[in-house]
Amino acid sequence: HGLRIPNDLSLFCFDKMDQAPFLEQPVSHISMPLEKMGERAVQAIAECLRHPRKTGGRPCREILESELVISSSC
């Protein structure tokens, strides 16, 4: 379609793209702590299994730090 990044449109993604090294422009993204998210998910499941009444079937919520990485794609 002849569109160019960032002249005609901006490109932004969540977490790093595996294809990013093959793109002409570095891609802006939110760098998420995927390993930490996985660890906390396993810990939450284990806690629910050990103490089902303590959690009461409520979903757990936790806010982890992420990083906004702005590059030339925006």
mmCIF file of the N, C-alpha and C atoms, coordinates in Angstrom:
data_MODEL
# 
_entry.id   MODEL 
# 
loop_
_atom_site.group_PDB 
_atom_site.id 
_atom_site.type_symbol 
_atom_site.label_atom_id 
_atom_site.label_alt_id 
_atom_site.label_comp_id 
_atom_site.label_asym_id 
_atom_site.label_entity_id 
_atom_site.label_seq_id 
_atom_site.pdbx_PDB_ins_code 
_atom_site.Cartn_x 
_atom_site.Cartn_y 
_atom_site.Cartn_z 
_atom_site.occupancy 
_atom_site.B_iso_or_equiv 
_atom_site.pdbx_formal_charge 
_atom_site.auth_seq_id 
_atom_site.auth_comp_id 
_atom_site.auth_asym_id 
_atom_site.auth_atom_id 
_atom_site.pdbx_PDB_model_num 
ATOM 1   N N  . HIS A 1 1  ? 0.810   -1.195  0.000  1.00 0.00 ? 1  HIS A N  1 
ATOM 2   C CA . HIS A 1 1  ? 0.000   0.000   0.000  1.00 0.00 ? 1  HIS A CA 1 
ATOM 3   C C  . HIS A 1 1  ? 0.852   1.258   0.000  1.00 0.00 ? 1  HIS A C  1 
ATOM 4   N N  . GLY A 1 2  ? 2.138   1.105   0.078  1.00 0.00 ? 2  GLY A N  1 
ATOM 5   C CA . GLY A 1 2  ? 3.037   2.249   0.018  1.00 0.00 ? 2  GLY A CA 1 
ATOM 6   C C  . GLY A 1 2  ? 3.127   3.062   1.295  1.00 0.00 ? 2  GLY A C  1 
ATOM 7   N N  . LEU A 1 3  ? 2.643   2.531   2.399  1.00 0.00 ? 3  LEU A N  1 
ATOM 8   C CA . LEU A 1 3  ? 2.714   3.244   3.671  1.00 0.00 ? 3  LEU A CA 1 
ATOM 9   C C  . LEU A 1 3  ? 4.103   3.084   4.274  1.00 0.00 ? 3  LEU A C  1 
ATOM 10  N N  . ARG A 1 4  ? 4.559   4.137   4.960  1.00 0.00 ? 4  ARG A N  1 
ATOM 11  C CA . ARG A 1 4  ? 5.876   4.104   5.574  1.00 0.00 ? 4  ARG A CA 1 
ATOM 12  C C  . ARG A 1 4  ? 5.770   4.362   7.071  1.00 0.00 ? 4  ARG A C  1 
ATOM 13  N N  . ILE A 1 5  ? 6.605   3.653   7.821  1.00 0.00 ? 5  ILE A N  1 
ATOM 14  C CA . ILE A 1 5  ? 6.689   3.826   9.272  1.00 0.00 ? 5  ILE A CA 1 
ATOM 15  C C  . ILE A 1 5  ? 7.880   4.736   9.526  1.00 0.00 ? 5  ILE A C  1 
ATOM 16  N N  . PRO A 1 6  ? 7.805   5.745   10.286 1.00 0.00 ? 6  PRO A N  1 
ATOM 17  C CA . PRO A 1 6  ? 6.698   6.340   11.031 1.00 0.00 ? 6  PRO A CA 1 
ATOM 18  C C  . PRO A 1 6  ? 6.015   7.476   10.270 1.00 0.00 ? 6  PRO A C  1 
ATOM 19  N N  . ASN A 1 7  ? 6.370   7.715   8.992  1.00 0.00 ? 7  ASN A N  1 
ATOM 20  C CA . ASN A 1 7  ? 5.810   8.848   8.252  1.00 0.00 ? 7  ASN A CA 1 
ATOM 21  C C  . ASN A 1 7  ? 4.287   8.773   8.122  1.00 0.00 ? 7  ASN A C  1 
ATOM 22  N N  . ASP A 1 8  ? 3.764   7.591   7.774  1.00 0.00 ? 8  ASP A N  1 
ATOM 23  C CA . ASP A 1 8  ? 2.329   7.445   7.521  1.00 0.00 ? 8  ASP A CA 1 
ATOM 24  C C  . ASP A 1 8  ? 1.575   6.784   8.671  1.00 0.00 ? 8  ASP A C  1 
ATOM 25  N N  . LEU A 1 9  ? 2.241   5.943   9.405  1.00 0.00 ? 9  LEU A N  1 
ATOM 26  C CA . LEU A 1 9  ? 1.622   5.286   10.556 1.00 0.00 ? 9  LEU A CA 1 
ATOM 27  C C  . LEU A 1 9  ? 2.679   4.892   11.560 1.00 0.00 ? 9  LEU A C  1 
ATOM 28  N N  . SER A 1 10 ? 2.247   4.765   12.814 1.00 0.00 ? 10 SER A N  1 
ATOM 29  C CA . SER A 1 10 ? 3.152   4.363   13.895 1.00 0.00 ? 10 SER A CA 1 
ATOM 30  C C  . SER A 1 10 ? 2.970   2.883   14.177 1.00 0.00 ? 10 SER A C  1 
ATOM 31  N N  . LEU A 1 11 ? 4.018   2.236   14.611 1.00 0.00 ? 11 LEU A N  1 
ATOM 32  C CA . LEU A 1 11 ? 3.956   0.814   14.947 1.00 0.00 ? 11 LEU A CA 1 
ATOM 33  C C  . LEU A 1 11 ? 4.348   0.650   16.406 1.00 0.00 ? 11 LEU A C  1 
ATOM 34  N N  . PHE A 1 12 ? 3.498   -0.036  17.157 1.00 0.00 ? 12 PHE A N  1 
ATOM 35  C CA . PHE A 1 12 ? 3.709   -0.226  18.587 1.00 0.00 ? 12 PHE A CA 1 
ATOM 36  C C  . PHE A 1 12 ? 3.238   -1.622  18.949 1.00 0.00 ? 12 PHE A C  1 
ATOM 37  N N  . CYS A 1 13 ? 3.944   -2.322  19.845 1.00 0.00 ? 13 CYS A N  1 
ATOM 38  C CA . CYS A 1 13 ? 3.513   -3.661  20.248 1.00 0.00 ? 13 CYS A CA 1 
ATOM 39  C C  . CYS A 1 13 ? 3.761   -3.865  21.743 1.00 0.00 ? 13 CYS A C  1 
ATOM 40  N N  . PHE A 1 14 ? 3.121   -4.896  22.278 1.00 0.00 ? 14 PHE A N  1 
ATOM 41  C CA . PHE A 1 14 ? 3.364   -5.291  23.658 1.00 0.00 ? 14 PHE A CA 1 
ATOM 42  C C  . PHE A 1 14 ? 4.432   -6.361  23.645 1.00 0.00 ? 14 PHE A C  1 
ATOM 43  N N  . ASP A 1 15 ? 5.441   -6.171  24.457 1.00 0.00 ? 15 ASP A N  1 
ATOM 44  C CA . ASP A 1 15 ? 6.620   -7.002  24.552 1.00 0.00 ? 15 ASP A CA 1 
ATOM 45  C C  . ASP A 1 15 ? 7.400   -6.934  23.246 1.00 0.00 ? 15 ASP A C  1 
ATOM 46  N N  . LYS A 1 16 ? 8.577   -7.443  23.269 1.00 0.00 ? 16 LYS A N  1 
ATOM 47  C CA . LYS A 1 16 ? 9.438   -7.370  22.096 1.00 0.00 ? 16 LYS A CA 1 
ATOM 48  C C  . LYS A 1 16 ? 8.959   -8.366  21.050 1.00 0.00 ? 16 LYS A C  1 
ATOM 49  N N  . MET A 1 17 ? 9.050   -7.967  19.803 1.00 0.00 ? 17 MET A N  1 
ATOM 50  C CA . MET A 1 17 ? 8.680   -8.856  18.707 1.00 0.00 ? 17 MET A CA 1 
ATOM 51  C C  . MET A 1 17 ? 9.894   -9.683  18.307 1.00 0.00 ? 17 MET A C  1 
ATOM 52  N N  . ASP A 1 18 ? 9.683   -10.975 18.064 1.00 0.00 ? 18 ASP A N  1 
ATOM 53  C CA . ASP A 1 18 ? 10.783  -11.824 17.613 1.00 0.00 ? 18 ASP A CA 1 
ATOM 54  C C  . ASP A 1 18 ? 11.294  -11.391 16.240 1.00 0.00 ? 18 ASP A C  1 
ATOM 55  N N  . GLN A 1 19 ? 10.413  -10.787 15.450 1.00 0.00 ? 19 GLN A N  1 
ATOM 56  C CA . GLN A 1 19 ? 10.783  -10.376 14.097 1.00 0.00 ? 19 GLN A CA 1 
ATOM 57  C C  . GLN A 1 19 ? 11.484  -9.023  14.072 1.00 0.00 ? 19 GLN A C  1 
ATOM 58  N N  . ALA A 1 20 ? 11.579  -8.350  15.209 1.00 0.00 ? 20 ALA A N  1 
ATOM 59  C CA . ALA A 1 20 ? 12.141  -6.994  15.257 1.00 0.00 ? 20 ALA A CA 1 
ATOM 60  C C  . ALA A 1 20 ? 13.516  -6.867  14.596 1.00 0.00 ? 20 ALA A C  1 
ATOM 61  N N  . PRO A 1 21 ? 14.425  -7.833  14.757 1.00 0.00 ? 21 PRO A N  1 
ATOM 62  C CA . PRO A 1 21 ? 15.739  -7.674  14.109 1.00 0.00 ? 21 PRO A CA 1 
ATOM 63  C C  . PRO A 1 21 ? 15.662  -7.620  12.585 1.00 0.00 ? 21 PRO A C  1 
ATOM 64  N N  . PHE A 1 22 ? 14.550  -8.098  12.008 1.00 0.00 ? 22 PHE A N  1 
ATOM 65  C CA . PHE A 1 22 ? 14.418  -8.139  10.553 1.00 0.00 ? 22 PHE A CA 1 
ATOM 66  C C  . PHE A 1 22 ? 13.712  -6.905  9.989  1.00 0.00 ? 22 PHE A C  1 
ATOM 67  N N  . LEU A 1 23 ? 13.267  -6.019  10.859 1.00 0.00 ? 23 LEU A N  1 
ATOM 68  C CA . LEU A 1 23 ? 12.567  -4.818  10.421 1.00 0.00 ? 23 LEU A CA 1 
ATOM 69  C C  . LEU A 1 23 ? 13.549  -3.668  10.238 1.00 0.00 ? 23 LEU A C  1 
ATOM 70  N N  . GLU A 1 24 ? 13.203  -2.755  9.330  1.00 0.00 ? 24 GLU A N  1 
ATOM 71  C CA . GLU A 1 24 ? 14.066  -1.600  9.085  1.00 0.00 ? 24 GLU A CA 1 
ATOM 72  C C  . GLU A 1 24 ? 14.030  -0.617  10.244 1.00 0.00 ? 24 GLU A C  1 
ATOM 73  N N  . GLN A 1 25 ? 12.875  -0.462  10.876 1.00 0.00 ? 25 GLN A N  1 
ATOM 74  C CA . GLN A 1 25 ? 12.703  0.479   11.979 1.00 0.00 ? 25 GLN A CA 1 
ATOM 75  C C  . GLN A 1 25 ? 12.658  -0.282  13.299 1.00 0.00 ? 25 GLN A C  1 
ATOM 76  N N  . PRO A 1 26 ? 13.332  0.190   14.340 1.00 0.00 ? 26 PRO A N  1 
ATOM 77  C CA . PRO A 1 26 ? 13.135  -0.403  15.665 1.00 0.00 ? 26 PRO A CA 1 
ATOM 78  C C  . PRO A 1 26 ? 11.683  -0.179  16.092 1.00 0.00 ? 26 PRO A C  1 
ATOM 79  N N  . VAL A 1 27 ? 11.069  -1.175  16.697 1.00 0.00 ? 27 VAL A N  1 
ATOM 80  C CA . VAL A 1 27 ? 9.651   -1.119  17.054 1.00 0.00 ? 27 VAL A CA 1 
ATOM 81  C C  . VAL A 1 27 ? 9.488   -0.649  18.501 1.00 0.00 ? 27 VAL A C  1 
ATOM 82  N N  . SER A 1 28 ? 8.643   0.355   18.710 1.00 0.00 ? 28 SER A N  1 
ATOM 83  C CA . SER A 1 28 ? 8.313   0.805   20.063 1.00 0.00 ? 28 SER A CA 1 
ATOM 84  C C  . SER A 1 28 ? 7.480   -0.284  20.731 1.00 0.00 ? 28 SER A C  1 
ATOM 85  N N  . HIS A 1 29 ? 7.688   -0.467  22.034 1.00 0.00 ? 29 HIS A N  1 
ATOM 86  C CA . HIS A 1 29 ? 6.978   -1.544  22.714 1.00 0.00 ? 29 HIS A CA 1 
ATOM 87  C C  . HIS A 1 29 ? 6.943   -1.323  24.220 1.00 0.00 ? 29 HIS A C  1 
ATOM 88  N N  . ILE A 1 30 ? 6.118   -2.105  24.870 1.00 0.00 ? 30 ILE A N  1 
ATOM 89  C CA . ILE A 1 30 ? 6.117   -2.179  26.323 1.00 0.00 ? 30 ILE A CA 1 
ATOM 90  C C  . ILE A 1 30 ? 6.823   -3.476  26.675 1.00 0.00 ? 30 ILE A C  1 
ATOM 91  N N  . SER A 1 31 ? 7.933   -3.369  27.351 1.00 0.00 ? 31 SER A N  1 
ATOM 92  C CA . SER A 1 31 ? 8.705   -4.541  27.747 1.00 0.00 ? 31 SER A CA 1 
ATOM 93  C C  . SER A 1 31 ? 8.094   -5.100  29.028 1.00 0.00 ? 31 SER A C  1 
ATOM 94  N N  . MET A 1 32 ? 7.512   -6.289  28.921 1.00 0.00 ? 32 MET A N  1 
ATOM 95  C CA . MET A 1 32 ? 6.810   -6.886  30.055 1.00 0.00 ? 32 MET A CA 1 
ATOM 96  C C  . MET A 1 32 ? 7.677   -7.949  30.724 1.00 0.00 ? 32 MET A C  1 
ATOM 97  N N  . PRO A 1 33 ? 7.577   -8.091  32.049 1.00 0.00 ? 33 PRO A N  1 
ATOM 98  C CA . PRO A 1 33 ? 8.379   -9.079  32.778 1.00 0.00 ? 33 PRO A CA 1 
ATOM 99  C C  . PRO A 1 33 ? 7.753   -10.478 32.675 1.00 0.00 ? 33 PRO A C  1 
ATOM 100 N N  . LEU A 1 34 ? 7.861   -11.098 31.502 1.00 0.00 ? 34 LEU A N  1 
ATOM 101 C CA . LEU A 1 34 ? 7.176   -12.372 31.247 1.00 0.00 ? 34 LEU A CA 1 
ATOM 102 C C  . LEU A 1 34 ? 7.608   -13.482 32.205 1.00 0.00 ? 34 LEU A C  1 
ATOM 103 N N  . GLU A 1 35 ? 8.889   -13.556 32.499 1.00 0.00 ? 35 GLU A N  1 
ATOM 104 C CA . GLU A 1 35 ? 9.365   -14.605 33.414 1.00 0.00 ? 35 GLU A CA 1 
ATOM 105 C C  . GLU A 1 35 ? 8.755   -14.424 34.800 1.00 0.00 ? 35 GLU A C  1 
ATOM 106 N N  . LYS A 1 36 ? 8.758   -13.194 35.289 1.00 0.00 ? 36 LYS A N  1 
ATOM 107 C CA . LYS A 1 36 ? 8.178   -12.893 36.602 1.00 0.00 ? 36 LYS A CA 1 
ATOM 108 C C  . LYS A 1 36 ? 6.669   -13.164 36.598 1.00 0.00 ? 36 LYS A C  1 
ATOM 109 N N  . MET A 1 37 ? 5.996   -12.848 35.498 1.00 0.00 ? 37 MET A N  1 
ATOM 110 C CA . MET A 1 37 ? 4.554   -13.110 35.394 1.00 0.00 ? 37 MET A CA 1 
ATOM 111 C C  . MET A 1 37 ? 4.282   -14.609 35.502 1.00 0.00 ? 37 MET A C  1 
ATOM 112 N N  . GLY A 1 38 ? 5.087   -15.407 34.830 1.00 0.00 ? 38 GLY A N  1 
ATOM 113 C CA . GLY A 1 38 ? 4.931   -16.854 34.891 1.00 0.00 ? 38 GLY A CA 1 
ATOM 114 C C  . GLY A 1 38 ? 5.172   -17.397 36.290 1.00 0.00 ? 38 GLY A C  1 
ATOM 115 N N  . GLU A 1 39 ? 6.224   -16.895 36.937 1.00 0.00 ? 39 GLU A N  1 
ATOM 116 C CA . GLU A 1 39 ? 6.533   -17.328 38.312 1.00 0.00 ? 39 GLU A CA 1 
ATOM 117 C C  . GLU A 1 39 ? 5.372   -17.023 39.255 1.00 0.00 ? 39 GLU A C  1 
ATOM 118 N N  . ARG A 1 40 ? 4.844   -15.792 39.164 1.00 0.00 ? 40 ARG A N  1 
ATOM 119 C CA . ARG A 1 40 ? 3.749   -15.388 40.049 1.00 0.00 ? 40 ARG A CA 1 
ATOM 120 C C  . ARG A 1 40 ? 2.482   -16.182 39.758 1.00 0.00 ? 40 ARG A C  1 
ATOM 121 N N  . ALA A 1 41 ? 2.235   -16.537 38.503 1.00 0.00 ? 41 ALA A N  1 
ATOM 122 C CA . ALA A 1 41 ? 1.066   -17.341 38.150 1.00 0.00 ? 41 ALA A CA 1 
ATOM 123 C C  . ALA A 1 41 ? 1.159   -18.728 38.785 1.00 0.00 ? 41 ALA A C  1 
ATOM 124 N N  . VAL A 1 42 ? 2.330   -19.345 38.695 1.00 0.00 ? 42 VAL A N  1 
ATOM 125 C CA . VAL A 1 42 ? 2.521   -20.667 39.294 1.00 0.00 ? 42 VAL A CA 1 
ATOM 126 C C  . VAL A 1 42 ? 2.377   -20.588 40.813 1.00 0.00 ? 42 VAL A C  1 
ATOM 127 N N  . GLN A 1 43 ? 2.931   -19.545 41.417 1.00 0.00 ? 43 GLN A N  1 
ATOM 128 C CA . GLN A 1 43 ? 2.801   -19.376 42.867 1.00 0.00 ? 43 GLN A CA 1 
ATOM 129 C C  . GLN A 1 43 ? 1.342   -19.191 43.271 1.00 0.00 ? 43 GLN A C  1 
ATOM 130 N N  . ALA A 1 44 ? 0.579   -18.436 42.505 1.00 0.00 ? 44 ALA A N  1 
ATOM 131 C CA . ALA A 1 44 ? -0.839  -18.208 42.815 1.00 0.00 ? 44 ALA A CA 1 
ATOM 132 C C  . ALA A 1 44 ? -1.635  -19.503 42.694 1.00 0.00 ? 44 ALA A C  1 
ATOM 133 N N  . ILE A 1 45 ? -1.364  -20.289 41.673 1.00 0.00 ? 45 ILE A N  1 
ATOM 134 C CA . ILE A 1 45 ? -2.059  -21.574 41.502 1.00 0.00 ? 45 ILE A CA 1 
ATOM 135 C C  . ILE A 1 45 ? -1.723  -22.508 42.651 1.00 0.00 ? 45 ILE A C  1 
ATOM 136 N N  . ALA A 1 46 ? -0.447  -22.576 43.015 1.00 0.00 ? 46 ALA A N  1 
ATOM 137 C CA . ALA A 1 46 ? -0.030  -23.438 44.127 1.00 0.00 ? 46 ALA A CA 1 
ATOM 138 C C  . ALA A 1 46 ? -0.712  -23.006 45.425 1.00 0.00 ? 46 ALA A C  1 
ATOM 139 N N  . GLU A 1 47 ? -0.821  -21.695 45.660 1.00 0.00 ? 47 GLU A N  1 
ATOM 140 C CA . GLU A 1 47 ? -1.487  -21.183 46.860 1.00 0.00 ? 47 GLU A CA 1 
ATOM 141 C C  . GLU A 1 47 ? -2.965  -21.561 46.871 1.00 0.00 ? 47 GLU A C  1 
ATOM 142 N N  . CYS A 1 48 ? -3.614  -21.481 45.731 1.00 0.00 ? 48 CYS A N  1 
ATOM 143 C CA . CYS A 1 48 ? -5.030  -21.878 45.628 1.00 0.00 ? 48 CYS A CA 1 
ATOM 144 C C  . CYS A 1 48 ? -5.202  -23.363 45.925 1.00 0.00 ? 48 CYS A C  1 
ATOM 145 N N  . LEU A 1 49 ? -4.285  -24.166 45.460 1.00 0.00 ? 49 LEU A N  1 
ATOM 146 C CA . LEU A 1 49 ? -4.374  -25.610 45.704 1.00 0.00 ? 49 LEU A CA 1 
ATOM 147 C C  . LEU A 1 49 ? -4.107  -25.950 47.163 1.00 0.00 ? 49 LEU A C  1 
ATOM 148 N N  . ARG A 1 50 ? -3.163  -25.242 47.783 1.00 0.00 ? 50 ARG A N  1 
ATOM 149 C CA . ARG A 1 50 ? -2.846  -25.498 49.187 1.00 0.00 ? 50 ARG A CA 1 
ATOM 150 C C  . ARG A 1 50 ? -3.933  -24.994 50.131 1.00 0.00 ? 50 ARG A C  1 
ATOM 151 N N  . HIS A 1 51 ? -4.501  -23.829 49.812 1.00 0.00 ? 51 HIS A N  1 
ATOM 152 C CA . HIS A 1 51 ? -5.473  -23.180 50.706 1.00 0.00 ? 51 HIS A CA 1 
ATOM 153 C C  . HIS A 1 51 ? -6.682  -22.689 49.904 1.00 0.00 ? 51 HIS A C  1 
ATOM 154 N N  . PRO A 1 52 ? -7.525  -23.602 49.423 1.00 0.00 ? 52 PRO A N  1 
ATOM 155 C CA . PRO A 1 52 ? -8.636  -23.182 48.560 1.00 0.00 ? 52 PRO A CA 1 
ATOM 156 C C  . PRO A 1 52 ? -9.624  -22.233 49.249 1.00 0.00 ? 52 PRO A C  1 
ATOM 157 N N  . ARG A 1 53 ? -9.842  -22.376 50.527 1.00 0.00 ? 53 ARG A N  1 
ATOM 158 C CA . ARG A 1 53 ? -10.806 -21.503 51.212 1.00 0.00 ? 53 ARG A CA 1 
ATOM 159 C C  . ARG A 1 53 ? -10.248 -20.102 51.442 1.00 0.00 ? 53 ARG A C  1 
ATOM 160 N N  . LYS A 1 54 ? -8.946  -20.006 51.548 1.00 0.00 ? 54 LYS A N  1 
ATOM 161 C CA . LYS A 1 54 ? -8.309  -18.707 51.788 1.00 0.00 ? 54 LYS A CA 1 
ATOM 162 C C  . LYS A 1 54 ? -8.542  -17.758 50.606 1.00 0.00 ? 54 LYS A C  1 
ATOM 163 N N  . THR A 1 55 ? -8.466  -18.277 49.392 1.00 0.00 ? 55 THR A N  1 
ATOM 164 C CA . THR A 1 55 ? -8.639  -17.427 48.208 1.00 0.00 ? 55 THR A CA 1 
ATOM 165 C C  . THR A 1 55 ? -10.111 -17.208 47.892 1.00 0.00 ? 55 THR A C  1 
ATOM 166 N N  . GLY A 1 56 ? -10.978 -18.101 48.325 1.00 0.00 ? 56 GLY A N  1 
ATOM 167 C CA . GLY A 1 56 ? -12.411 -17.940 48.109 1.00 0.00 ? 56 GLY A CA 1 
ATOM 168 C C  . GLY A 1 56 ? -12.819 -17.892 46.653 1.00 0.00 ? 56 GLY A C  1 
ATOM 169 N N  . GLY A 1 57 ? -12.000 -18.410 45.765 1.00 0.00 ? 57 GLY A N  1 
ATOM 170 C CA . GLY A 1 57 ? -12.326 -18.399 44.344 1.00 0.00 ? 57 GLY A CA 1 
ATOM 171 C C  . GLY A 1 57 ? -12.152 -17.042 43.679 1.00 0.00 ? 57 GLY A C  1 
ATOM 172 N N  . ARG A 1 58 ? -11.633 -16.079 44.417 1.00 0.00 ? 58 ARG A N  1 
ATOM 173 C CA . ARG A 1 58 ? -11.413 -14.748 43.848 1.00 0.00 ? 58 ARG A CA 1 
ATOM 174 C C  . ARG A 1 58 ? -10.177 -14.756 42.945 1.00 0.00 ? 58 ARG A C  1 
ATOM 175 N N  . PRO A 1 59 ? -10.242 -14.031 41.847 1.00 0.00 ? 59 PRO A N  1 
ATOM 176 C CA . PRO A 1 59 ? -9.031  -13.933 41.021 1.00 0.00 ? 59 PRO A CA 1 
ATOM 177 C C  . PRO A 1 59 ? -7.975  -13.104 41.741 1.00 0.00 ? 59 PRO A C  1 
ATOM 178 N N  . CYS A 1 60 ? -6.729  -13.471 41.572 1.00 0.00 ? 60 CYS A N  1 
ATOM 179 C CA . CYS A 1 60 ? -5.675  -12.683 42.210 1.00 0.00 ? 60 CYS A CA 1 
ATOM 180 C C  . CYS A 1 60 ? -5.237  -11.595 41.239 1.00 0.00 ? 60 CYS A C  1 
ATOM 181 N N  . ARG A 1 61 ? -4.790  -10.500 41.790 1.00 0.00 ? 61 ARG A N  1 
ATOM 182 C CA . ARG A 1 61 ? -4.308  -9.375  40.994 1.00 0.00 ? 61 ARG A CA 1 
ATOM 183 C C  . ARG A 1 61 ? -2.966  -8.938  41.532 1.00 0.00 ? 61 ARG A C  1 
ATOM 184 N N  . GLU A 1 62 ? -2.082  -8.687  40.613 1.00 0.00 ? 62 GLU A N  1 
ATOM 185 C CA . GLU A 1 62 ? -0.775  -8.165  41.001 1.00 0.00 ? 62 GLU A CA 1 
ATOM 186 C C  . GLU A 1 62 ? -0.279  -7.273  39.879 1.00 0.00 ? 62 GLU A C  1 
ATOM 187 N N  . ILE A 1 63 ? 0.252   -6.149  40.236 1.00 0.00 ? 63 ILE A N  1 
ATOM 188 C CA . ILE A 1 63 ? 0.789   -5.225  39.245 1.00 0.00 ? 63 ILE A CA 1 
ATOM 189 C C  . ILE A 1 63 ? 2.308   -5.345  39.261 1.00 0.00 ? 63 ILE A C  1 
ATOM 190 N N  . LEU A 1 64 ? 2.854   -5.688  38.114 1.00 0.00 ? 64 LEU A N  1 
ATOM 191 C CA . LEU A 1 64 ? 4.305   -5.806  37.963 1.00 0.00 ? 64 LEU A CA 1 
ATOM 192 C C  . LEU A 1 64 ? 4.808   -4.638  37.126 1.00 0.00 ? 64 LEU A C  1 
ATOM 193 N N  . GLU A 1 65 ? 6.026   -4.240  37.377 1.00 0.00 ? 65 GLU A N  1 
ATOM 194 C CA . GLU A 1 65 ? 6.593   -3.128  36.623 1.00 0.00 ? 65 GLU A CA 1 
ATOM 195 C C  . GLU A 1 65 ? 6.896   -3.546  35.192 1.00 0.00 ? 65 GLU A C  1 
ATOM 196 N N  . SER A 1 66 ? 6.622   -2.637  34.273 1.00 0.00 ? 66 SER A N  1 
ATOM 197 C CA . SER A 1 66 ? 6.977   -2.837  32.885 1.00 0.00 ? 66 SER A CA 1 
ATOM 198 C C  . SER A 1 66 ? 7.723   -1.582  32.419 1.00 0.00 ? 66 SER A C  1 
ATOM 199 N N  . GLU A 1 67 ? 8.215   -1.626  31.200 1.00 0.00 ? 67 GLU A N  1 
ATOM 200 C CA . GLU A 1 67 ? 8.992   -0.496  30.699 1.00 0.00 ? 67 GLU A CA 1 
ATOM 201 C C  . GLU A 1 67 ? 8.484   -0.087  29.331 1.00 0.00 ? 67 GLU A C  1 
ATOM 202 N N  . LEU A 1 68 ? 8.238   1.193   29.164 1.00 0.00 ? 68 LEU A N  1 
ATOM 203 C CA . LEU A 1 68 ? 7.844   1.741   27.863 1.00 0.00 ? 68 LEU A CA 1 
ATOM 204 C C  . LEU A 1 68 ? 9.104   2.074   27.085 1.00 0.00 ? 68 LEU A C  1 
ATOM 205 N N  . VAL A 1 69 ? 9.258   1.471   25.903 1.00 0.00 ? 69 VAL A N  1 
ATOM 206 C CA . VAL A 1 69 ? 10.438  1.692   25.067 1.00 0.00 ? 69 VAL A CA 1 
ATOM 207 C C  . VAL A 1 69 ? 9.971   2.360   23.771 1.00 0.00 ? 69 VAL A C  1 
ATOM 208 N N  . ILE A 1 70 ? 10.265  3.646   23.642 1.00 0.00 ? 70 ILE A N  1 
ATOM 209 C CA . ILE A 1 70 ? 9.875   4.401   22.446 1.00 0.00 ? 70 ILE A CA 1 
ATOM 210 C C  . ILE A 1 70 ? 11.051  4.420   21.468 1.00 0.00 ? 70 ILE A C  1 
ATOM 211 N N  . SER A 1 71 ? 10.767  4.023   20.242 1.00 0.00 ? 71 SER A N  1 
ATOM 212 C CA . SER A 1 71 ? 11.823  4.043   19.217 1.00 0.00 ? 71 SER A CA 1 
ATOM 213 C C  . SER A 1 71 ? 11.345  4.861   18.024 1.00 0.00 ? 71 SER A C  1 
ATOM 214 N N  . SER A 1 72 ? 12.031  4.736   16.932 1.00 0.00 ? 72 SER A N  1 
ATOM 215 C CA . SER A 1 72 ? 11.707  5.556   15.760 1.00 0.00 ? 72 SER A CA 1 
ATOM 216 C C  . SER A 1 72 ? 10.458  5.090   15.011 1.00 0.00 ? 72 SER A C  1 
ATOM 217 N N  . SER A 1 73 ? 9.772   4.040   15.491 1.00 0.00 ? 73 SER A N  1 
ATOM 218 C CA . SER A 1 73 ? 8.556   3.584   14.808 1.00 0.00 ? 73 SER A CA 1 
ATOM 219 C C  . SER A 1 73 ? 7.336   4.406   15.226 1.00 0.00 ? 73 SER A C  1 
ATOM 220 N N  . CYS A 1 74 ? 7.503   5.329   16.164 1.00 0.00 ? 74 CYS A N  1 
ATOM 221 C CA . CYS A 1 74 ? 6.388   6.195   16.591 1.00 0.00 ? 74 CYS A CA 1 
ATOM 222 C C  . CYS A 1 74 ? 6.807   7.650   16.494 1.00 0.00 ? 74 CYS A C  1 
# 
